[in-house]
């Protein structure tokens, strides 16, 4: 009994010693891998493989193959990584080892991520997490998930994972994981243009990497800081980190080091290939000794040995070629990155220039159109009317041109997103038709709305952008149609529970479009020909805007036309509907029905000329007003006086109109506030409504629109009270 107990104790002690020795080997390997000392890391890992084979420990050998696969995958050698993953996969078929299967799934996920299959990778990571609760593996899963979330622009999820890794308590890779997390947060901050946050995380990563000698991460952190400081305009700091980057790169990517790492990797690969050859040879000898094996098996075994040998030679040659190719690719990638950065900078400069110009033109244009309207209202002499009408026409033309340029600029800058709100389609189309009826009368053209009564009353979508689409299509049809007819058609194609498919068409009997012109009709500044542009005017942007806006709804515009026979623009659109909506009674008033007399408004405007124009336009309707020169005055006047409504300019020195609106809403939730703004590329209508505005009127505005908005917002509460 004593002998048996001693033997058991001795066996247990030997097993513990082997496990301790193996763990020490893996810890050393991890340190070398973090420090990018690939040759030493592979040599250490080779020792672990020897221990596993000597002890016939299949689980340890599986872990070793997984580490081989990981390090070669990190070095970009997918072929060798797959070789070791295949060998690991064979061992997984033996007795169940849940941790080994979990790591295998993690590495498979890394391969799918490398291929760009983000969602397959996420699925594999979820399976890996279920198989093992190992802390180190869990942290590595969090990091890979963060990379994937960044790829698919789920930035909030990525940031959540990365912040958890910064404060991780991993007993193996705490500093390394925190460094990687900071680098990825810096990358996300750069994507979101949060340069200050990017600097904070890059410096944190650099400090950790320098402290622990993570050479690759030192290089990456210096690259990030050089780029961020360059984007922020701090070229001195950018130069400092660029110089540091050159020094680090020289130390990491020198020829001797690359050669040594390649030779070490080749030695180990050939060693394992040779091991396979020896094993196969032994099997072949055994096959020869066994009479039961046929000559065909021997031939196949020899052929397999030949293939393995050729594969080994091929791998060696490929690695030599790969080293040379990588240098060339690195150089070309840098050139492409510089070209890309230049193109992005040029696009941003163009966008900012157009945004600034269109915004600044609106202020003087407001004075031109406003004063022209007032002069026409004051019964000018007959010989003056013609000049004033010409001036009004020129002002309206210039305003439409500015609006089109701004709209195209927003589309190019990806700053348009469709809304998803309740609206009445029939009202949207009727408003478009009514607003363009005067144009139709001037052209002696019938403007007809053909609306399908089967279409649900309430729909969910973006009525503003839909209105813009029809304003452009109908306006375009009227421009090229005289003494004819323009039809606006809305039909329901299909309806199920909450979805409806609609068909829209704008058809005219105008001059038509030739087949050649139809190829380019949706391009910017394209109207078919110079003669058409001179005869009919316009910017040539309307149909481009229509095409881009419909693209936001996954819809496509189609055209059928013949010269002299008219044109037809049509498209289909999927919308959601509210099946429970009831037919509502309309209490809307036409603009001429509003009785403005006796109203008292507060006008918030910092431009003196605009103050005079707005006041005179209100006086024409017997409306009195007080003037506030800035946001602070507006807040004080709103507190101490009673007004029927507030006309709030948005862009003012000091506090903006949005902030003034928020302050007023703290003590008055009822008063209608109408935003008056020369809207720019960076302005968001949503932000105006969120601040507390009831409506928005863009400057310069048409007088009838101006009066209509005032009437709607002041008298709406009275109508609601009647209801």
Secondary structure, DSSP 4 states (H G I P E B T S, - for coil): -HHHHHHHHHHHHHHHHHHHHHHHHHHHHHHHHHTT-HHHHHHHHHHHHHHHHHTT-HHHHHHHHHHHHHHHHHTT-HHHHHHHHHHHHHHHTSS--HHHHHHHHHHHHHHHHHHT-HHHHHHHHHHHHHH---HHHHHHHHHHHHHHHHHTT-HHHHHHHHHHHHT---TTTHHHHHHHHHHHHHHHHHHTT-HHHHHHHHHHHHHHHHHHT-HHHHHHHHHHHHHHHHHHT-HHHHHHHHHHHHHHHHHHS-HHHHHHHHHHHHHHHHHHHHHHHHHHHHHHHHHHH-TTS-HHHHHHHHHHHHHHHHHHHHHHHHHHHHHHHHHHHHHHHHHHHHHHHHHHHHHHHHHHHHHHHHHHHHHHHHHHHHHHHHHHHT---HHHHHHHHHHHHHHHHHHHHHHHHHHHHHHHTT------EEE-HHHHHHHHHHHTHHHHHHTT-EEEEEE-TTS-S-EEE-HHHHHHHHHHHHHHHHHT-SSSEEEEEEEEEEEETTEEEEEEEEEE-SS---HHHHTTTTSTT--S-HHHHHHH---S-HHHHHHHHHHHTT---EEEEETTTEEEEEEEEEEEE-TTPPPPPP----GGG---TT-EEEEE-S-HHHHHHHHHHHHHTT-EEEEESSHHHHHHHHHHS--SEEEEESS-SSS-HHHHHHHHHTT-SSSEEEEEE---TT--HHHHHHHT-SEEEESS--HHHHHHHHHHHHHHHHHHHH-
